[in-house]
Amino acid sequence: MSETSEPVPPHAEHFEDFGRQAHAARLGMWVFLASEVLFFAGLFALYGTYRVEHPEGFGEGVLRNTLALGTTNTGVLLLSSYTIALAVHELRRGNERAAARLTALTIALGLCFLGIKTTEYLEHFREGIYPGGAGDFFTTHATPGIAMFFTLYFCMTGLHALHVIAGMSVLAFLLWKMRRGDVNRAASHPLAIGAIYWHLVDAIWIFLWPLFYLVPGSVR
């Protein structure tokens, strides 16, 4: 090994070398992501089934959501995907300080997303819109399917928000590990794995955005 070569990080005893340990970690994350995709696929299928049955109620529900807030949140998450990808790139170049700053920025964008989503939820609550068809709104808006629309809306976007919180927690932990020097150029795969999870969270929102904000469907 030359003097300029990166030192090989230590590996767990049950792995032959650090490269195999990193590969196992990546494989484990992809298996986990596959289970997440299957979970949300079931919810998307449920949405599709009810939308076909109640196009007018779902169309009215879409029009009740605030397109500007949903679109802004889409931009925030797309930007966060760029910043975490750039963080991984900088870490692999050996620029740990820039990688840490970009990871912190990604977490801040996640907080921004949650703040906007909370604002939208509070606006719905003020209008008397709650999951399960509860609230004064549904006494004057009895279009078949609209209660189911908002039940799925709160369920699916709420679950997505929990995944955003989980992703932020993972990135915060990795940021702490970077500050300690445990995640660095020679051992960059933990941040890359965290970034993959964050990209999944963003990709799920890309599907939620048109379903709940862009496709009004059939409205009388």
HUDAZI-V599753 format. One record per pair of residues at least 6 apart in sequence whose ideal C-beta (glycine too) atoms are under 7 Angstrom apart, sorted by the first residue. I is the first residue (numbers start at 1). GAP is how many residues later the second one is. D is the distance in whole Angstrom. If there is no record, write none. Layout:
i/gap/d
I/GAP/D
I/GAP/D
//
This chain:
i/gap/d
6/179/6
6/180/4
7/179/6
8/10/6
9/9/5
9/177/5
9/178/4
11/6/6
11/7/4
11/10/5
12/9/6
15/6/4
15/9/7
22/167/4
25/164/6
25/168/6
26/163/7
26/167/6
29/164/5
29/167/6
29/168/7
33/163/7
33/167/5
36/164/6
40/164/6
43/113/5
44/163/7
46/106/7
47/105/5
47/164/6
50/95/6
50/98/5
51/7/5
51/166/7
53/92/7
54/90/5
54/91/2
54/94/7
55/162/5
55/163/4
56/87/6
56/89/7
56/162/5
56/163/6
56/164/6
57/86/4
57/87/5
57/88/3
57/89/4
57/91/7
57/92/6
58/87/6
58/91/5
58/159/5
59/157/5
59/158/3
59/159/5
59/160/4
60/81/7
60/83/5
60/86/5
60/159/5
61/85/5
61/88/3
61/89/6
61/92/7
62/150/6
62/151/7
62/153/6
62/154/5
62/155/7
63/153/5
63/156/7
65/147/6
65/148/5
66/54/6
67/146/5
69/47/6
69/50/7
69/51/5
70/139/6
70/142/7
70/143/4
71/142/7
72/44/6
73/40/5
73/43/5
73/44/6
74/131/7
74/135/5
76/33/5
76/36/5
76/37/5
77/36/6
77/125/5
77/128/5
78/124/7
79/30/6
80/26/5
80/29/4
80/30/6
80/118/7
80/122/7
81/117/7
81/118/6
81/121/5
83/19/5
83/22/5
83/23/5
83/26/7
84/18/7
84/19/7
84/22/4
84/111/5
84/114/5
85/110/6
86/16/5
87/12/5
87/15/4
87/16/5
87/19/7
87/104/7
88/100/7
88/103/5
88/104/5
88/107/5
90/8/4
90/9/4
90/12/6
91/8/4
91/94/6
91/97/5
91/100/6
92/93/6
92/96/5
94/91/4
96/82/6
96/88/6
99/79/6
99/92/7
100/75/6
100/78/5
100/79/7
103/68/6
103/71/7
103/72/5
103/75/7
104/71/6
106/65/6
106/92/7
107/61/5
107/64/5
107/65/6
110/54/5
110/57/7
110/58/4
113/51/6
114/47/6
114/50/6
117/40/7
117/44/6
127/10/5
128/7/4
128/8/3
128/9/4
129/6/5
129/8/5
129/21/6
131/19/7
131/20/5
131/23/4
131/24/7
132/19/6
133/14/3
133/18/7
138/9/6
153/59/6
156/52/6
157/51/6
157/55/7
160/44/6
160/45/6
160/48/6
163/38/5
164/37/6
167/30/6
167/31/5
167/34/5
170/24/5
170/27/6
171/23/6
171/27/7
174/9/6
174/16/6
174/17/5
174/20/5
177/6/4
177/13/7
183/7/5
183/8/6
//
